[in-house]
Amino acid sequence: MQEFSFCRNAEGVRGSNLMLTRSLFQRNDGSAHAVGVAPRRGEEALLHQKDERMPDFDPAHDIKIIREPAVYVLGRQTVHDAEIDRFLSDHGVSWQTDTEVAGEHLVETAGRICYMSFAKPRPGGNQTYIGHILQVGHGSVLEHAVWNLLFTGVSRSLTHELIRHRAGFGYSQLSQRYDDESIAEYVEPDCIADDPDLHRLWLDAVADTHKAYLRLTEKLLRVYESEPDKTLRRKLARQAARSVLPNATETKIFVTANARALRHFIELRGNRHAETEIRKLAIAVLKIMQQEAPNLFGDYQLVPLPDGTFEATTEHRKV
């Protein structure tokens, strides 16, 4: 196999989300071929023709390797205070919580409605109230606290596991049928990235499949050129070409989940026995939720693991 050059940023393999940009198609002698791909007889002209037809595609910069997931909080609840006050007035009681977090407020409201315990609340405020809920396992009221999250920098392999969490979750994921994967991002497992031999083998495979996707898409567009609908023509080509893309292909997924479902996800996927990539995502979600709603997620502790990652533990499991 011929030698190829790889470009790293100053932070090396750990540090930022888009950790590495490799010159996957740049050989040390300056000629352009995919890593580990020797063109067969008769294909040389095809490669040159393809490069001429796609002048904007630069594999040296357009294939990016991702090492860390990103989590965005896109939406959170608000409380209609006037309606809560109207309900309390209609029932001859008054009550006010001490939390400013809507999800925590609604969880406490739902719990107090179960026993109509507004008139004589226990001392300690919302933190003590939710702490008692976690202790006794009254988890149904946690389902009233909801957040809208966006996960990016995750692999299709991860989302295959993520969407198994159905109760309390809603998902909207990037479509490979409509989205053009010609400029692709891939998620590299830590255990592969940290070993030079495994790293090279993985890069070879990614380069091979990426070039195959490009060639298939181009040829399939010609197969469906009689289709008058331009959008449908592209969808037909991409939905077939995507069959060669690996599980490492980066994806984006919009997630809506309630507090109880998020706790279940964190406990299962933030465990040391979970797959590393989804464990890192679960810990990232936990850190954000502890800022968003400390009374609902503050009971979790982060325990360092030998591989440099963490696991989440709590004495209040399966609430």
Contacts in CASP RR format, 6 or more apart in sequence:
PFRMAT RR
TARGET T0000
AUTHOR 0000-0000-0000
METHOD contacts of the structure
MODEL  1
MQEFSFCRNAEGVRGSNLMLTRSLFQRNDGSAHAVGVAPRRGEEALLHQK
DERMPDFDPAHDIKIIREPAVYVLGRQTVHDAEIDRFLSDHGVSWQTDTE
VAGEHLVETAGRICYMSFAKPRPGGNQTYIGHILQVGHGSVLEHAVWNLL
FTGVSRSLTHELIRHRAGFGYSQLSQRYDDESIAEYVEPDCIADDPDLHR
LWLDAVADTHKAYLRLTEKLLRVYESEPDKTLRRKLARQAARSVLPNATE
TKIFVTANARALRHFIELRGNRHAETEIRKLAIAVLKIMQQEAPNLFGDY
QLVPLPDGTFEATTEHRKV
1 36 0 8 1.000
2 27 0 8 1.000
2 28 0 8 1.000
2 29 0 8 1.000
2 36 0 8 1.000
3 27 0 8 1.000
3 28 0 8 1.000
4 23 0 8 1.000
4 24 0 8 1.000
4 26 0 8 1.000
4 27 0 8 1.000
4 28 0 8 1.000
4 35 0 8 1.000
4 36 0 8 1.000
5 23 0 8 1.000
5 26 0 8 1.000
5 27 0 8 1.000
5 28 0 8 1.000
6 20 0 8 1.000
6 22 0 8 1.000
6 23 0 8 1.000
6 203 0 8 1.000
7 20 0 8 1.000
7 21 0 8 1.000
7 22 0 8 1.000
7 23 0 8 1.000
7 60 0 8 1.000
8 20 0 8 1.000
9 16 0 8 1.000
9 19 0 8 1.000
9 20 0 8 1.000
9 21 0 8 1.000
11 19 0 8 1.000
12 19 0 8 1.000
12 20 0 8 1.000
13 19 0 8 1.000
13 20 0 8 1.000
13 67 0 8 1.000
13 193 0 8 1.000
13 194 0 8 1.000
14 67 0 8 1.000
15 67 0 8 1.000
15 68 0 8 1.000
16 68 0 8 1.000
17 66 0 8 1.000
17 67 0 8 1.000
17 68 0 8 1.000
17 69 0 8 1.000
17 70 0 8 1.000
17 153 0 8 1.000
18 64 0 8 1.000
18 65 0 8 1.000
18 66 0 8 1.000
18 185 0 8 1.000
19 65 0 8 1.000
19 66 0 8 1.000
19 67 0 8 1.000
19 68 0 8 1.000
20 64 0 8 1.000
20 65 0 8 1.000
20 67 0 8 1.000
20 188 0 8 1.000
20 193 0 8 1.000
21 60 0 8 1.000
21 61 0 8 1.000
21 63 0 8 1.000
21 64 0 8 1.000
21 65 0 8 1.000
22 60 0 8 1.000
22 63 0 8 1.000
22 65 0 8 1.000
22 203 0 8 1.000
23 59 0 8 1.000
23 60 0 8 1.000
24 34 0 8 1.000
24 35 0 8 1.000
24 59 0 8 1.000
24 60 0 8 1.000
24 63 0 8 1.000
24 203 0 8 1.000
24 206 0 8 1.000
24 207 0 8 1.000
24 210 0 8 1.000
25 32 0 8 1.000
25 33 0 8 1.000
25 34 0 8 1.000
25 35 0 8 1.000
25 59 0 8 1.000
25 60 0 8 1.000
25 207 0 8 1.000
26 32 0 8 1.000
26 59 0 8 1.000
26 60 0 8 1.000
27 33 0 8 1.000
32 51 0 8 1.000
32 59 0 8 1.000
33 39 0 8 1.000
33 47 0 8 1.000
34 59 0 8 1.000
34 207 0 8 1.000
34 208 0 8 1.000
34 210 0 8 1.000
34 211 0 8 1.000
35 203 0 8 1.000
35 204 0 8 1.000
35 207 0 8 1.000
35 208 0 8 1.000
36 204 0 8 1.000
36 207 0 8 1.000
36 208 0 8 1.000
37 207 0 8 1.000
37 208 0 8 1.000
37 211 0 8 1.000
39 46 0 8 1.000
39 47 0 8 1.000
46 215 0 8 1.000
50 214 0 8 1.000
50 215 0 8 1.000
50 218 0 8 1.000
53 218 0 8 1.000
54 182 0 8 1.000
54 214 0 8 1.000
57 182 0 8 1.000
57 183 0 8 1.000
57 214 0 8 1.000
59 207 0 8 1.000
59 210 0 8 1.000
62 182 0 8 1.000
62 183 0 8 1.000
62 184 0 8 1.000
63 183 0 8 1.000
63 184 0 8 1.000
63 185 0 8 1.000
63 186 0 8 1.000
63 206 0 8 1.000
63 207 0 8 1.000
63 210 0 8 1.000
64 184 0 8 1.000
64 185 0 8 1.000
64 186 0 8 1.000
65 185 0 8 1.000
65 186 0 8 1.000
65 187 0 8 1.000
65 188 0 8 1.000
65 193 0 8 1.000
66 153 0 8 1.000
66 185 0 8 1.000
66 186 0 8 1.000
66 187 0 8 1.000
66 188 0 8 1.000
66 250 0 8 1.000
67 187 0 8 1.000
67 188 0 8 1.000
67 190 0 8 1.000
67 193 0 8 1.000
68 153 0 8 1.000
68 280 0 8 1.000
69 151 0 8 1.000
69 152 0 8 1.000
69 153 0 8 1.000
69 154 0 8 1.000
69 158 0 8 1.000
69 277 0 8 1.000
69 280 0 8 1.000
69 281 0 8 1.000
69 284 0 8 1.000
70 151 0 8 1.000
70 152 0 8 1.000
70 153 0 8 1.000
70 284 0 8 1.000
71 149 0 8 1.000
71 150 0 8 1.000
71 151 0 8 1.000
71 281 0 8 1.000
71 284 0 8 1.000
71 285 0 8 1.000
71 288 0 8 1.000
72 149 0 8 1.000
72 150 0 8 1.000
72 152 0 8 1.000
73 147 0 8 1.000
73 148 0 8 1.000
73 149 0 8 1.000
73 288 0 8 1.000
73 292 0 8 1.000
74 148 0 8 1.000
74 149 0 8 1.000
74 150 0 8 1.000
74 254 0 8 1.000
75 147 0 8 1.000
75 148 0 8 1.000
76 102 0 8 1.000
76 103 0 8 1.000
76 146 0 8 1.000
76 147 0 8 1.000
76 148 0 8 1.000
76 292 0 8 1.000
77 102 0 8 1.000
77 103 0 8 1.000
77 106 0 8 1.000
77 145 0 8 1.000
77 146 0 8 1.000
77 147 0 8 1.000
78 102 0 8 1.000
79 102 0 8 1.000
79 103 0 8 1.000
79 105 0 8 1.000
79 106 0 8 1.000
84 109 0 8 1.000
88 94 0 8 1.000
88 95 0 8 1.000
88 118 0 8 1.000
91 116 0 8 1.000
91 118 0 8 1.000
93 116 0 8 1.000
93 118 0 8 1.000
93 119 0 8 1.000
94 118 0 8 1.000
95 112 0 8 1.000
95 118 0 8 1.000
95 119 0 8 1.000
95 121 0 8 1.000
97 104 0 8 1.000
97 105 0 8 1.000
97 108 0 8 1.000
97 109 0 8 1.000
97 125 0 8 1.000
97 126 0 8 1.000
98 125 0 8 1.000
98 126 0 8 1.000
99 105 0 8 1.000
99 108 0 8 1.000
99 125 0 8 1.000
99 126 0 8 1.000
99 127 0 8 1.000
99 295 0 8 1.000
101 292 0 8 1.000
101 293 0 8 1.000
101 294 0 8 1.000
101 295 0 8 1.000
102 145 0 8 1.000
103 144 0 8 1.000
103 145 0 8 1.000
103 146 0 8 1.000
103 259 0 8 1.000
103 293 0 8 1.000
103 296 0 8 1.000
104 126 0 8 1.000
104 130 0 8 1.000
104 145 0 8 1.000
104 293 0 8 1.000
104 295 0 8 1.000
104 296 0 8 1.000
105 126 0 8 1.000
106 144 0 8 1.000
106 145 0 8 1.000
107 130 0 8 1.000
107 133 0 8 1.000
107 141 0 8 1.000
107 142 0 8 1.000
107 144 0 8 1.000
107 145 0 8 1.000
107 259 0 8 1.000
107 296 0 8 1.000
108 126 0 8 1.000
108 129 0 8 1.000
108 130 0 8 1.000
109 144 0 8 1.000
110 141 0 8 1.000
110 144 0 8 1.000
111 117 0 8 1.000
111 133 0 8 1.000
111 138 0 8 1.000
111 141 0 8 1.000
112 118 0 8 1.000
112 121 0 8 1.000
114 138 0 8 1.000
114 141 0 8 1.000
121 129 0 8 1.000
122 128 0 8 1.000
122 129 0 8 1.000
122 132 0 8 1.000
126 295 0 8 1.000
127 294 0 8 1.000
127 295 0 8 1.000
130 295 0 8 1.000
130 296 0 8 1.000
131 295 0 8 1.000
131 299 0 8 1.000
131 316 0 8 1.000
133 139 0 8 1.000
133 141 0 8 1.000
133 142 0 8 1.000
133 319 0 8 1.000
134 299 0 8 1.000
134 316 0 8 1.000
134 319 0 8 1.000
135 316 0 8 1.000
137 316 0 8 1.000
137 319 0 8 1.000
138 319 0 8 1.000
139 260 0 8 1.000
139 319 0 8 1.000
140 260 0 8 1.000
142 258 0 8 1.000
142 259 0 8 1.000
142 260 0 8 1.000
142 263 0 8 1.000
142 296 0 8 1.000
142 319 0 8 1.000
143 168 0 8 1.000
143 258 0 8 1.000
143 259 0 8 1.000
143 260 0 8 1.000
143 261 0 8 1.000
144 258 0 8 1.000
145 258 0 8 1.000
145 259 0 8 1.000
145 293 0 8 1.000
145 296 0 8 1.000
146 256 0 8 1.000
146 257 0 8 1.000
146 258 0 8 1.000
146 259 0 8 1.000
147 256 0 8 1.000
147 257 0 8 1.000
147 258 0 8 1.000
147 259 0 8 1.000
147 262 0 8 1.000
147 289 0 8 1.000
147 292 0 8 1.000
148 254 0 8 1.000
148 255 0 8 1.000
148 256 0 8 1.000
149 254 0 8 1.000
149 255 0 8 1.000
149 256 0 8 1.000
149 257 0 8 1.000
149 285 0 8 1.000
149 288 0 8 1.000
150 252 0 8 1.000
150 253 0 8 1.000
150 254 0 8 1.000
150 255 0 8 1.000
151 162 0 8 1.000
151 252 0 8 1.000
151 253 0 8 1.000
151 255 0 8 1.000
151 281 0 8 1.000
152 250 0 8 1.000
152 252 0 8 1.000
153 185 0 8 1.000
153 187 0 8 1.000
153 250 0 8 1.000
153 251 0 8 1.000
153 252 0 8 1.000
154 162 0 8 1.000
154 187 0 8 1.000
154 250 0 8 1.000
154 251 0 8 1.000
154 252 0 8 1.000
154 253 0 8 1.000
154 277 0 8 1.000
154 281 0 8 1.000
155 186 0 8 1.000
155 187 0 8 1.000
155 247 0 8 1.000
155 248 0 8 1.000
155 249 0 8 1.000
155 250 0 8 1.000
155 251 0 8 1.000
155 277 0 8 1.000
156 245 0 8 1.000
156 246 0 8 1.000
156 247 0 8 1.000
156 248 0 8 1.000
156 249 0 8 1.000
156 251 0 8 1.000
157 187 0 8 1.000
157 247 0 8 1.000
157 248 0 8 1.000
157 277 0 8 1.000
158 187 0 8 1.000
158 275 0 8 1.000
158 277 0 8 1.000
158 278 0 8 1.000
158 281 0 8 1.000
159 173 0 8 1.000
159 251 0 8 1.000
159 253 0 8 1.000
160 247 0 8 1.000
161 269 0 8 1.000
161 275 0 8 1.000
161 278 0 8 1.000
162 171 0 8 1.000
162 253 0 8 1.000
162 255 0 8 1.000
162 278 0 8 1.000
162 281 0 8 1.000
163 169 0 8 1.000
163 171 0 8 1.000
163 173 0 8 1.000
165 261 0 8 1.000
165 264 0 8 1.000
165 265 0 8 1.000
165 268 0 8 1.000
167 261 0 8 1.000
167 264 0 8 1.000
168 257 0 8 1.000
168 258 0 8 1.000
168 260 0 8 1.000
168 261 0 8 1.000
169 255 0 8 1.000
169 256 0 8 1.000
169 257 0 8 1.000
169 261 0 8 1.000
169 265 0 8 1.000
170 255 0 8 1.000
170 256 0 8 1.000
170 257 0 8 1.000
171 253 0 8 1.000
171 254 0 8 1.000
171 255 0 8 1.000
171 256 0 8 1.000
172 253 0 8 1.000
172 254 0 8 1.000
173 251 0 8 1.000
173 252 0 8 1.000
173 253 0 8 1.000
173 254 0 8 1.000
174 251 0 8 1.000
174 252 0 8 1.000
174 253 0 8 1.000
176 238 0 8 1.000
176 239 0 8 1.000
176 242 0 8 1.000
176 245 0 8 1.000
176 249 0 8 1.000
177 235 0 8 1.000
177 238 0 8 1.000
177 239 0 8 1.000
177 242 0 8 1.000
178 231 0 8 1.000
178 234 0 8 1.000
178 235 0 8 1.000
178 238 0 8 1.000
179 238 0 8 1.000
180 234 0 8 1.000
180 238 0 8 1.000
181 213 0 8 1.000
181 238 0 8 1.000
181 242 0 8 1.000
181 245 0 8 1.000
181 249 0 8 1.000
182 213 0 8 1.000
182 214 0 8 1.000
182 217 0 8 1.000
184 210 0 8 1.000
184 213 0 8 1.000
184 245 0 8 1.000
184 249 0 8 1.000
184 250 0 8 1.000
185 249 0 8 1.000
185 250 0 8 1.000
186 206 0 8 1.000
186 246 0 8 1.000
186 248 0 8 1.000
186 249 0 8 1.000
186 250 0 8 1.000
187 248 0 8 1.000
187 249 0 8 1.000
187 250 0 8 1.000
187 277 0 8 1.000
188 199 0 8 1.000
188 202 0 8 1.000
188 248 0 8 1.000
189 276 0 8 1.000
189 277 0 8 1.000
190 276 0 8 1.000
190 307 0 8 1.000
191 198 0 8 1.000
191 276 0 8 1.000
192 198 0 8 1.000
192 199 0 8 1.000
192 202 0 8 1.000
193 199 0 8 1.000
193 202 0 8 1.000
202 248 0 8 1.000
205 246 0 8 1.000
206 246 0 8 1.000
206 248 0 8 1.000
209 244 0 8 1.000
209 245 0 8 1.000
209 246 0 8 1.000
212 244 0 8 1.000
213 241 0 8 1.000
213 242 0 8 1.000
213 244 0 8 1.000
213 245 0 8 1.000
216 237 0 8 1.000
216 240 0 8 1.000
216 241 0 8 1.000
216 244 0 8 1.000
217 237 0 8 1.000
217 238 0 8 1.000
217 241 0 8 1.000
220 236 0 8 1.000
220 237 0 8 1.000
220 240 0 8 1.000
220 241 0 8 1.000
221 233 0 8 1.000
221 234 0 8 1.000
221 237 0 8 1.000
223 237 0 8 1.000
224 233 0 8 1.000
224 236 0 8 1.000
224 237 0 8 1.000
225 233 0 8 1.000
227 233 0 8 1.000
227 236 0 8 1.000
257 265 0 8 1.000
259 289 0 8 1.000
259 293 0 8 1.000
259 296 0 8 1.000
259 297 0 8 1.000
260 319 0 8 1.000
262 285 0 8 1.000
262 289 0 8 1.000
262 297 0 8 1.000
263 296 0 8 1.000
263 297 0 8 1.000
263 319 0 8 1.000
264 318 0 8 1.000
265 282 0 8 1.000
265 285 0 8 1.000
266 282 0 8 1.000
266 285 0 8 1.000
266 286 0 8 1.000
266 289 0 8 1.000
266 297 0 8 1.000
266 300 0 8 1.000
266 312 0 8 1.000
267 312 0 8 1.000
267 314 0 8 1.000
267 317 0 8 1.000
267 318 0 8 1.000
268 274 0 8 1.000
268 282 0 8 1.000
269 278 0 8 1.000
269 279 0 8 1.000
269 281 0 8 1.000
269 282 0 8 1.000
270 278 0 8 1.000
270 279 0 8 1.000
270 282 0 8 1.000
270 283 0 8 1.000
270 286 0 8 1.000
270 311 0 8 1.000
270 312 0 8 1.000
271 279 0 8 1.000
271 311 0 8 1.000
271 312 0 8 1.000
272 279 0 8 1.000
272 303 0 8 1.000
272 305 0 8 1.000
272 311 0 8 1.000
274 282 0 8 1.000
276 307 0 8 1.000
276 309 0 8 1.000
279 309 0 8 1.000
279 311 0 8 1.000
280 309 0 8 1.000
282 312 0 8 1.000
283 302 0 8 1.000
283 309 0 8 1.000
283 310 0 8 1.000
283 311 0 8 1.000
283 312 0 8 1.000
286 297 0 8 1.000
286 300 0 8 1.000
286 302 0 8 1.000
286 312 0 8 1.000
289 296 0 8 1.000
289 297 0 8 1.000
290 297 0 8 1.000
290 298 0 8 1.000
290 300 0 8 1.000
299 314 0 8 1.000
299 315 0 8 1.000
299 316 0 8 1.000
300 312 0 8 1.000
300 313 0 8 1.000
300 314 0 8 1.000
301 312 0 8 1.000
301 313 0 8 1.000
301 314 0 8 1.000
302 310 0 8 1.000
302 311 0 8 1.000
302 312 0 8 1.000
303 310 0 8 1.000
303 311 0 8 1.000
303 312 0 8 1.000
303 313 0 8 1.000
304 310 0 8 1.000
305 311 0 8 1.000
END
